[in-house]
Amino acid sequence: MDKIIIQNPYFGLCLSLIAFLIGIKINKKLKHPVFNPLLIGVIIVICFLKITKIDYKIYYEQNKMLNFLLGPATVVLAVPLYKNMEVLKKNLKAVLVGVLVGSITSIFSVLSIGVFLGANDEVLLSMAPKAITTPIAMEVSHVLGGIPPLTAGLVAITGIFGACFAPEILNFFRVKNKVAVGIAIGTTTHALGTTRAFQEGEVQGAMSSLSIGLAGLITAFIAPYIIFIMQKYQII
């Protein structure tokens, strides 16, 4: 069976789509954020690859089309942002400051936790951009000297966690402002969290979409400086 899979260049793509569709079905039936379609899909794919002993590199190569679409899919998120341009204009300062502070806090916190748990330098550098969207995160990881595939995995875990729990956490802390909710979700949990933000409302989704791009740009710019400072003072 593994030879058939290896020889079929579209098998990995079909596996990804089928696993995700199964995830959607389960999510609609159980109607709970924990049963996130992406999380279910990832579990199905991992189990399948383990059982069949298919090399992940083969599966990855067969999914190049999906990987390519990550960029355009992120750009499409600008549509709801355009529809809520007036909301953005009224809250521009809050958005910029919120994303900036959120991005800096995200990098510092994840690196501090990594140091506390004894992660080596290469892993720490891979962790730094975990809160931004995958295409940018992998490039930032590469520039910093991290491991891009590890970064991609951490980005996925972060996004899945955000999609499952971000609104509940914000509700727990009584964050009700729609703009604030969108900024928080987009800055920390990128596109996967943004899908959940749209379920909360169009304003939340639009602000989350904007935060994805801003957080990516800010992180790409400031991450090297933050790491330099932490290395200078021997924090990492």
N, C-alpha and C positions, 0 to 999 in steps of 0.2 A: 504493500500500500504506500509506503514511504517513497518508493521510486515513482509512482504515479503522481504523488503530490509534488515531488521535486521537478518532474518534467512538465507539469502544468503551471505556466507562469501566472495564471489567474486564480489558483486555488487559495492562496493566502488572502487575496482581496475578497473572494467569496466567503471565506471563513469569517473574516472581520465583519462583513455586512450581515451575515446570518446571525452571528453572535450578538450583534447590536440589536437586530430586529427581535430576537428572543428576549433581550433585555427590556425593550420597549413593551413587549407583550406582558412580561412579568410586572413591570412597573405600573402599567395601566390596570392590571388585575388587583395588585396588592395596595396600590395607591399610598405608598409611603416613600419619603425621600431617601431612606436608607437603601432602597432597592433601585438605585440609580442605573439606568440602562447601560451607561459606559462601564460602571463597576462590574455589573453582571457580565457584560461582553468580555471584559478583560479576564475575568475568572474563567469563563468558558474557553477562551483562546489559550490561556496558560495551561489549563487542564488537558486540553486537546494536544498541545505541543509536548507536554510531559508524557502523556500516554503513548503517543505515536513516536516519541523521541525524535521529532523533527527539529533540526537546528534553527534557532531563532533568526540567524542571519538569512536563511532561505526565506522564512516567513516575512522578514523585513523587506527583502528585495522584491517580493511579490506584492508588497503594499506601497510601492513607490508612488503610485497614482494618488493614493489617499494622503500620503505625506506631502505631496506637492500641493494638494488642495487646502492644506492648513492655512497657507498664506492668504489665498483668495477668500476663504471662509471668514478669516478675521477682518478683512477689508469690508466685507458685506455688512458687518455690524455697524458701519457708519450710517446706514439707511435710517434706523430708528433715531439715531443721534441727530440727523438732519431734521427729522420731524419734531424734535424737541429742542430746537435751536434757541428758542426764547428762554426756556428753562436754563439752558447752559449759560446764556449771556447774563442772566440774573445772578447766577451762582458761580461765575468764572473764578473768582478769587478763592472761594471755598474748595472748588474742584482742584485747582492747582496746588494749593497748600496741603490739602488732604492727601492727594496722590504723592506729593513729595515726601511728606512726613511718613506716610504709610510705606513707601518704598524703602526709605532709610531704615525704619524700624524693622521691616521684614528682613533685610540683609543682616543687620546687627543681631537680631534675635536668633535667627537660624544658625549663624556662625557661632554665637555664644553657646547655644545648646550643643552644637557639634563639638566644640572644644571641651565642654563639660563632660560629654560622653566619650571623649577620647578619639574622635575621628582624625584620620591623617590629613595632611595638607591637600592632597589631591581630591579627597572626598569633600573637604570643606569648600574648596573652590568650585566643586560641582554643585554644592548646595546653595551657594550665594544667589543665583538667579532663579530659584525654584518657583517664585511667585508670579513670574511673567509668562507670556504665551510661548509655546514650544519653539517656533522658528527663531525667535530672538534669544530665548534662553539658551538654546544649544550653541548659538554663535558666541554669545557672551561667555559661556562655559569654556569654549574652545580658546578664546582669546585669553582668558584668565589662567588657562593651564589645567582646567578640570577635565572631566570625562563626560562628553556630550550625551552618550546614551544613558548614563546614570542620571544626568540632569533631566533628560526627557522623562524618565521614570518618576523622578521626584515631582516634576511639574504635573504629571498625570495624577499622582497621589494627592497632591495639594488641591488640584481642581476637583477631584472626586469628593474629597472631604468637604470642600466649600459648597459643592452642589448639594451635598447631603445635609449639612449642618449650619452653613453660614447664616441663613435667615433666622434659624432658631436661636443661635448664639446672640445675634443682634437684638432679637426680641427679649432675650433674657436680660440683656443690659439696657433694655428700654430705648433702643435707638429706633425711632419711628419716622424721622425725616426721610422722605423718599430719595432725595439727592444723596444724603449721607449713607444710606443703605447701599445705593448703587456704587458710590465711590469705594466703600469698604470692600464690597464683594469683588469688583473689577480689579482693584489694586492688589488684592491678596490671592485671588483664586482664578484670575484670567478668564478665558473663554468658557471653560466648563462651568465655573461659578456663574458666569453671565447668563447661561441658559436657564439657571434657576432664578436669577434676578428678573428675567422677563416673565417668569411665572408669578412673581410678586407684583409686577406692574410695568407699563411701558417706560415710565420715567426712570424707574430703578434700572431697567435693562439698558436704556440709552446712556445713563451716567456710567454704568458699569462698562459698556462698550468703549466709551471715551477713555475711561481709566486704564483699560488694557493697553492701548497705544501709548498713553502718557507714561504709565509705569514701566513699559518696555524701554522707552527712550531714556527715562531718568535712570533706571537701573543700569542700562548699558553705559551710561556716562559716569555714574558715581560709584558703581561697584568696585572698579579698580582702585579708586582713591580710598574707599573704606577699608579694603583689604590691605592696602599699603600702610595705612595708619595703624591697623591692628597688628600687622607684622612688625612695624617700627617699634611699637610698645610691647612686642612679644606676647600679644594676646593669642595669636595663632602662629 
